[in-house]
Amino acid sequence: MFNIVPGVDSLKNWMNDHELNSSSIDMDTFNTVADIKALMDQKGDTALCELTLKFDQVALTPSDLRVSSEAIKAAYKEVDDEYVSALKNAAKNIEEYHLNQRPKGWEQSNQDRSYGVQYTPLDAVGLYVPGGRAAYPSSVLMTAIPAKIAQCDRIVMVSPPSGGKIPASVLVAADLAGVTEIYQVGGAQAVFALAYGTDTITAVDKIVGPGNRFVTAAKQMVYGVVDIDKPAGPSEVCVYVDQVSYASYAASEMLAQLEHDPDASAICLVPSEDIAEAVNSEASAQFQQLKRQSIISESKNNAVVVVLKNQTETIPAMNHCASEHLVLISGEADAYRKQVKHAGSIFCGPYSPVALGDYYAGPNHVLPTSRSARFASPLGVMDFMKYSSYLTYSKSALKAAEGDLHSLTNAEGFDAHFQSVRVRVDG
C-alpha cells in the first residue's frame, strides 16, 4: 500500500520530493488571500456575508454572524448525553494538564534595587476552528481551555457554518470550554475579521488554531498586527515500530493521520524488511474497513515506510522528520524519547495512540508541522500570556552605576541617555 525505501538518505530525498520540509505559501494561494483581504478592507461585515455565501453556500446577514445564546442552548438538544459526558471528561483532562503550565512571576531584591518578571494574560484571543471535511470539537477544547486558564477576558471563536450552521457538537464544546463569543464564519476572511475588526466582530490580540492553506496564509499576512500561534501545515505522523507483532498498531496510526485530508502525510520507520511488509499488509487490510477511503486513496501518496539500515539511523531519522506526532511503538519507547530533540508530541509505548492526545488525555493537539518542531512547541497556556520585566533602583544604586553607564552610553554616542542618569544623580 505504501512505498518502501531504504535508509535515512532515502527518507530525506522522499521528504524533499514531497515538499514536507516547510509550510511556505504558494503565490496562487497568497494572491487569492490578498484579494479576500482587499474585499474585507472595503466592505467588512458585508464581505463576510458575501464570502460565506460563495465558499460555504450559506446566506447570512451581518446580524446573523454572531451565534446567539439561544442557538447555543439549542445545540445541547442535538447531542446525546454520552457525548456531553465524554466531552466533559476530556475537558477535565486537558485542564489538569495545562494547569501545570501556568507561569509564576519572580523577584529578586536587596535594599538598593529589585527586579523581576510579572505575567499577564492577553486581553482578547481568536480561536480558529476548522470545518468543511469534518467537525472539530476537540480543537475547541485544545484552544479554549489554555486561554481560559490564562484568564483572557475575551475568548472569541470563529468557525465556518458547515451544512448551514456550526455543528451542534462544536457549539457545545465551545460553551463547556468557556468561549465568550462565537461567530459562524470561516476561511481567510474570518482571520482578517479577527485581526482588523468589523462592525460586528471586535479585533483580538492573537489568533490561534489550525486551518487550510488559505487560513494559514491569512494568519501569516496579519502577523505583526496581531500575534499568531504558528503556520499550520497538513496533519502528519512519524511512527517507529520494532516488532512484527505491532505492525497493525503502526498501520492504524498511519491511516489515522492520512484520513484527515489529501495533503496529510505519514512516515513509518522500521528496522527490517519483514516489519515493513507486515505494516503494508496490515494497512491494506484495515483500509478496506474505513469510511474515508476516498481521502486516504489520495493521501497515501504522501506516505512511506523506511527500512533503517542500522540502529544508529533510528534517532537521526526521527529528529530529521521533526514530526507533528511521533509514535514510538516499542518496549524501549522511553529510552528513545529521551534522545528525541525534535517532535511536536511524543506517544510512547504500544498502547498510546495519537487519538488519545487528539481528543482526551490532556496534552495539546495544536502542534508544529512541516518540520517546525525543530524550533516550535505545542500550543499551551503561555501562548495566551506575556510577561513584563520590571526594575527598581535607589538613588545610591544608580550613583554606583553612573561610571559604567557613562562609558557604555558614550561608546554608542547617546549622550541624552547618560543625561537621564546624571540629572537624577545630581538632582
C-alpha positions in Angstrom: 0.0 0.0 0.0 2.9 2.4 0.8 6.2 2.8 -0.9 9.2 1.2 0.9 12.6 2.9 0.8 16.0 2.2 2.4 17.7 4.3 5.0 17.8 7.9 6.2 19.2 9.4 2.9 16.2 8.0 1.0 13.9 9.4 3.7 15.4 12.9 3.2 15.1 12.7 -0.5 11.5 11.4 -0.2 10.6 14.3 2.1 12.2 16.8 -0.3 10.3 15.3 -3.3 7.0 15.6 -1.4 7.7 19.1 -0.1 7.3 18.1 3.5 10.0 20.5 4.7 8.2 23.8 5.0 4.8 25.4 5.3 5.6 28.1 2.8 2.6 29.5 0.9 2.4 29.3 -2.9 1.8 32.5 -4.9 -1.7 31.5 -6.1 -2.8 31.0 -2.6 -1.2 34.2 -1.5 -2.9 36.2 -4.3 -6.3 34.7 -3.6 -6.0 35.6 0.1 -4.8 39.1 -0.8 -8.0 39.6 -2.9 -10.1 38.4 0.1 -8.2 40.9 2.3 -8.9 43.8 -0.1 -12.6 42.9 -0.1 -12.7 42.8 3.7 -10.9 46.1 3.9 -13.6 47.7 1.7 -16.8 46.0 2.9 -16.2 44.5 6.4 -19.3 42.6 7.6 -20.9 42.7 4.1 -17.8 41.0 2.7 -18.0 38.3 5.4 -21.6 37.5 4.3 -20.7 37.5 0.6 -17.7 35.2 1.1 -19.7 32.9 3.3 -22.3 32.5 0.6 -19.6 32.0 -2.0 -17.5 29.4 -0.1 -20.0 27.8 2.3 -23.2 28.3 0.4 -24.8 29.8 3.4 -26.8 33.1 3.2 -26.2 35.4 6.2 -26.8 39.0 7.1 -24.4 40.9 9.5 -26.9 40.3 12.3 -26.6 36.5 11.8 -22.8 36.4 12.1 -22.7 36.0 15.9 -24.2 32.8 17.3 -26.9 33.6 19.8 -27.1 32.2 23.3 -30.4 30.6 22.3 -28.7 28.7 19.5 -26.0 27.5 21.9 -28.6 26.2 24.3 -30.5 24.5 21.5 -27.3 22.8 20.5 -27.4 20.7 23.6 -30.7 19.2 22.4 -28.9 17.9 19.3 -26.2 15.9 21.0 -26.6 12.9 23.3 -25.7 12.7 27.0 -22.9 10.2 26.3 -21.2 12.8 24.0 -21.5 15.6 26.6 -20.1 13.3 29.3 -17.2 12.3 27.1 -16.6 16.0 26.3 -16.6 16.9 30.0 -14.1 14.1 30.8 -11.8 15.2 28.0 -12.1 18.9 29.1 -11.1 17.8 32.7 -8.0 16.0 31.5 -7.0 18.9 29.2 -7.5 21.4 32.0 -5.5 19.3 34.5 -2.6 19.0 32.1 -2.5 22.7 31.2 -2.8 24.0 34.7 0.7 22.7 35.2 1.8 25.3 32.6 0.7 28.4 34.4 3.8 30.6 35.0 4.8 32.2 38.2 6.3 35.7 38.4 9.6 36.1 40.3 11.5 38.9 42.0 15.0 39.4 43.4 15.8 42.4 45.6 18.1 44.0 48.2 17.8 47.3 49.9 19.1 49.3 46.8 17.5 47.5 43.9 14.9 45.0 42.8 13.9 43.4 39.6 11.7 40.6 38.3 9.0 39.4 35.9 5.2 39.7 36.0 2.9 37.7 33.8 -0.4 39.0 32.4 -3.0 37.4 30.1 -3.7 38.7 26.6 -7.0 40.7 26.6 -8.6 39.0 23.6 -7.8 35.9 21.6 -9.3 34.5 18.5 -9.7 30.7 18.1 -10.0 29.4 14.5 -11.8 26.1 14.5 -11.9 24.4 11.1 -15.0 23.0 9.4 -15.6 21.6 5.9 -14.5 17.9 5.8 -15.3 17.3 9.5 -16.3 18.9 12.7 -13.6 19.5 15.3 -15.0 20.0 18.8 -11.6 18.7 20.0 -9.9 21.7 18.5 -12.3 23.9 20.5 -11.2 22.3 23.8 -7.5 22.4 22.9 -7.5 26.1 22.1 -10.1 27.5 24.5 -9.1 25.7 27.7 -5.5 27.1 27.8 -6.9 30.6 27.1 -9.3 30.2 29.9 -6.5 29.1 32.3 -4.5 32.1 31.2 -7.6 34.2 32.2 -8.1 36.0 28.9 -11.1 38.4 29.1 -12.4 37.6 25.6 -12.2 34.2 24.0 -13.6 34.5 20.5 -14.3 31.5 18.3 -14.8 31.6 14.5 -15.8 28.5 12.5 -17.4 28.0 9.1 -21.1 27.2 9.0 -20.7 23.7 7.5 -24.0 22.5 6.2 -25.8 25.7 7.1 -24.5 26.3 10.6 -21.7 25.5 13.1 -22.3 21.8 14.1 -24.0 21.4 17.5 -21.1 19.3 18.7 -18.8 22.3 18.2 -21.1 24.8 19.9 -21.5 22.5 23.0 -17.7 22.1 23.2 -17.3 25.9 23.0 -19.8 26.5 25.7 -18.2 24.0 28.0 -14.7 25.3 27.4 -15.5 28.9 28.2 -15.7 30.6 24.8 -17.2 34.0 25.3 -18.2 34.9 21.6 -18.9 32.6 18.7 -19.1 33.7 15.0 -20.2 31.5 12.2 -17.7 32.5 9.6 -14.5 30.7 8.4 -11.7 30.9 5.9 -9.2 33.7 5.4 -12.0 36.3 5.8 -12.5 35.2 9.4 -8.9 35.7 10.1 -9.0 39.2 8.7 -12.1 40.0 10.7 -10.4 38.9 13.9 -7.2 40.8 13.2 -8.7 44.1 12.0 -12.2 44.0 13.4 -15.5 44.7 11.7 -18.7 46.4 12.9 -19.8 43.1 14.4 -16.5 41.5 15.4 -14.2 43.4 17.7 -10.5 42.8 16.9 -8.4 40.4 19.0 -4.7 40.4 20.0 -3.8 36.9 18.9 -5.2 34.2 16.5 -4.6 30.5 17.1 -5.8 27.2 15.7 -5.3 25.1 12.6 -6.8 25.7 9.2 -6.3 25.1 5.5 -3.7 26.8 3.4 -5.9 29.9 2.9 -6.3 30.3 6.6 -2.6 29.8 7.1 -1.7 32.4 4.5 -4.1 34.9 6.1 -2.6 34.3 9.5 0.9 34.9 8.2 -0.4 38.1 6.5 -1.8 39.6 9.7 1.2 38.7 11.9 2.5 41.9 13.3 -1.0 43.4 13.6 -1.8 40.5 15.9 0.2 37.6 17.1 -0.4 34.1 15.7 0.5 30.7 17.1 2.3 29.2 14.1 1.6 28.4 10.4 -0.3 25.1 10.3 0.5 22.6 7.6 -1.3 19.3 6.8 -1.5 16.6 9.5 1.5 14.3 9.8 2.9 11.4 11.8 6.1 9.6 12.1 5.8 6.1 13.5 8.6 3.9 14.8 7.8 0.2 15.2 10.4 -2.5 16.0 8.3 -5.7 16.2 6.2 -7.6 13.6 3.5 -8.1 16.3 3.0 -4.4 16.5 2.6 -3.9 12.7 -1.2 -3.5 13.0 -0.7 -0.6 15.5 1.7 1.2 13.2 -0.6 0.8 10.2 -3.5 2.1 12.1 -1.5 5.2 13.1 -0.6 6.0 9.5 -4.2 5.6 8.3 -5.5 7.8 11.2 -3.4 10.7 10.0 -4.0 10.1 6.3 -7.8 10.3 6.7 -7.5 14.0 7.6 -7.2 15.3 4.1 -5.4 14.5 0.8 -2.3 16.5 1.8 -1.8 14.6 5.1 1.4 12.6 5.4 2.7 9.5 7.3 6.2 8.1 7.7 6.9 4.7 9.3 10.4 3.8 10.4 11.3 0.1 10.8 14.5 -1.9 11.5 13.7 -4.7 9.0 12.1 -5.6 5.7 9.7 -8.1 7.3 8.3 -5.4 9.6 7.9 -3.1 6.6 6.0 -5.8 4.6 3.8 -6.5 7.7 2.9 -2.8 8.1 1.9 -2.6 4.4 -0.2 -5.8 4.7 -2.0 -4.5 7.8 -2.6 -1.1 6.2 -4.2 -2.7 3.1 -6.5 -4.9 5.3 -7.5 -2.0 7.6 -8.1 0.4 4.7 -11.0 -1.8 3.5 -12.9 -1.2 6.7 -12.6 2.6 6.8 -15.2 5.2 5.8 -12.9 7.9 4.4 -11.3 5.7 1.7 -11.5 8.4 -1.0 -9.3 10.8 1.1 -6.8 8.1 2.1 -6.6 7.0 -1.6 -5.1 10.4 -2.3 -3.0 11.0 0.9 -1.4 7.5 0.8 0.8 9.0 -1.9 2.3 11.1 0.9 3.2 8.0 3.0 6.3 5.9 3.1 7.8 3.1 5.0 11.6 3.5 5.7 13.7 0.5 6.4 16.6 1.7 8.5 20.0 0.4 7.6 21.1 0.0 11.2 20.3 1.0 14.7 22.4 4.2 14.6 20.0 5.7 12.0 17.0 5.5 14.3 17.3 8.7 16.3 18.7 10.8 13.4 15.7 9.7 11.3 13.2 10.7 14.0 14.9 14.1 14.5 15.1 14.8 10.8 11.4 14.2 10.4 10.7 16.6 13.3 7.1 15.4 13.0 3.9 16.8 14.4 3.3 13.4 16.0 6.0 10.9 16.9 4.7 7.5 17.8 7.2 5.1 19.4 5.6 1.6 19.3 8.4 -0.2 21.1 9.1 -1.6 24.5 12.1 0.8 24.6 10.0 3.9 23.9 11.1 5.9 26.9 14.7 5.3 26.1 14.1 6.6 22.6 12.0 9.5 23.8 14.9 10.9 25.9 17.0 11.1 22.8 14.5 12.9 20.6 15.1 16.6 20.1 12.5 17.4 17.5 8.9 16.4 17.8 5.6 18.1 18.5 4.0 15.4 20.7 5.6 12.0 21.5 3.4 8.9 22.1 5.3 6.2 24.0 4.7 2.5 24.0 2.3 0.1 22.2 -0.8 1.4 23.9 -0.6 5.2 23.4 -2.3 6.1 20.1 -2.3 9.6 18.8 -6.1 9.6 19.2 -5.6 9.8 23.0 -3.7 13.1 22.5 -6.0 14.3 19.8 -9.1 14.1 21.9 -8.7 13.2 25.5 -5.6 12.6 27.6 -4.5 16.2 28.2 -1.5 17.3 26.0 -2.5 19.8 23.3 -3.1 18.7 19.8 -2.3 22.0 18.2 1.2 21.1 17.2 4.1 22.3 15.0 4.0 20.8 11.5 6.3 20.8 8.4 9.4 20.2 10.5 8.8 23.3 12.5 9.1 21.2 15.6 12.8 22.0 15.2 12.0 25.4 16.7 8.4 25.4 17.8 6.3 23.8 20.6 2.7 22.7 21.1 0.1 25.2 21.9 -0.1 26.0 25.6 -1.0 28.4 28.3 1.9 30.7 27.6 0.6 31.3 24.1 -2.2 33.3 25.8 0.1 35.2 28.2 3.0 37.5 28.0 5.4 38.9 30.6 6.8 42.3 31.5 10.1 42.8 33.2 10.3 45.4 36.0 13.1 47.2 37.7 13.5 49.5 40.8 16.8 51.3 41.7 17.5 53.6 44.7 19.4 56.8 44.1 22.6 55.3 45.7 22.4 52.3 43.5 22.0 54.5 40.4 25.0 56.6 41.5 27.1 53.4 41.9 26.4 52.5 38.3 27.0 56.1 37.0 30.5 55.5 35.8 29.7 52.3 33.9 26.7 53.9 32.3 28.8 56.9 31.2 31.3 54.6 29.5 28.6 52.5 27.8 26.4 55.4 26.6 29.5 57.3 25.4 30.6 54.3 23.3 27.3 54.4 21.4 27.2 58.2 21.2 24.0 58.6 23.1 24.6 61.5 25.4 20.9 62.0 26.2 20.8 58.6 27.6 23.6 59.5 30.1 21.9 62.8 30.8 18.8 60.9 32.1 21.2 59.3 34.6 23.1 62.4 35.6 20.1 64.6 36.3 18.9 62.0 38.8 22.2 61.6 40.5 22.9 65.3 40.6 19.4 66.4 41.5 
